[in-house]
């Protein structure tokens, strides 16, 4: 997930729970689409329900010819940034799976080809598209999303800003403390590890789940608190817990609904202690970056399980498009690049799309838990 492990996830409240521009804000109906409103052969979560089970993890697909790419402007920047990582890797093998071999030289050639393309339409008929079998071995890949939050902080603790944001201790014993030991028993207090103080514990928790975040001080100065280490304790899905306890329905689970529930139940903060996993931070003066050390680009950068898709890989994605209420509308093609990894991103059927910084990105990321498809692009 790494200079900034932005994993992690709003989803990471959600990822294990079920699993974030589409700036299509309007007077959308708040009722979910009915069965009669399915988009062709796609169910309401974007899953194609007429596929045939694939026989291998990757399968060559020759059904596509010319595709219109929806993220062309962001892509130019992402390809330029990705080159630095690809050049560092030389010509070594990139593919983590023996069933499909490709090297970093192959990925650089794809980058160059895409950079030369001056249209939003890309002819993929002369390229090799290797479809990944997804979460069901039928090509349906779950798309979730992550973002970088911005939270108000103060350098010194007071009666309002009283929740510490810690840097990683030097002591291995202190590094392994659980969330409860750190935040309820205050076992790191007074050890000069506090970077700042927030006024809402859930904001700190959310930033830890995301893996990084911007903090804004009283004078308006904003700094990036990037991933600075973790305690290596097991991750526990708060979203799944709230569903199991029937506090929030599976259909309504999102970052927004989780935050709203805790705001309505302020005495329930102890529930968050069930997630023993803890992330420490460090001040950073760089752009938000992923595990590849490459600055993240909105709606191009993704996090994946590196056992299946390596950092630097260039993909064609059929990405779900949602309305302002989070309901599936259609798919659109985007070129995606693996710049990140994450503890909650496991398997060949799940990727996490980076949505950017701030409230709008968080709104998007909180809604995205839908299905699309992915192809590795090779020469």
Buried (B, 14 or more C-beta within 10 A) or exposed (E): BBBBBBBBBBBBBBBBBBBBBBEEEEEBEEEEBEEEEEBEEBBBBBBBEEBEEBEEBBBEBEEBEEBEBBBBEBBBEBBEBBBEBBEEBEEEEBBEBEEBEBBBBBBBEBBEBBEEBEEBEBEBEEBBBBBBBBBBBBBBBBBBBBBBBBBBBBEEBEEEBEBBBBBBBEEEEBBBBBBBBBBEEEBBEEEEBBBBBBBBBBBBBBBBBBBBBBBBEEEEEEBBBBBBBBBEBEBBBBBBBBBEEEBBEEEBBBBBBBBEBBEEEEEEBEBBBEBBBBBBBBEBEEEBBBBBBBBBBBBBBBBBBBEBBBBBBBBBBBBBBBBBEBBBBBBBBBBBBBBBBBBBBBBBBBBBBBBBBEEBBBBBBBBBBBBBBBBBBBE
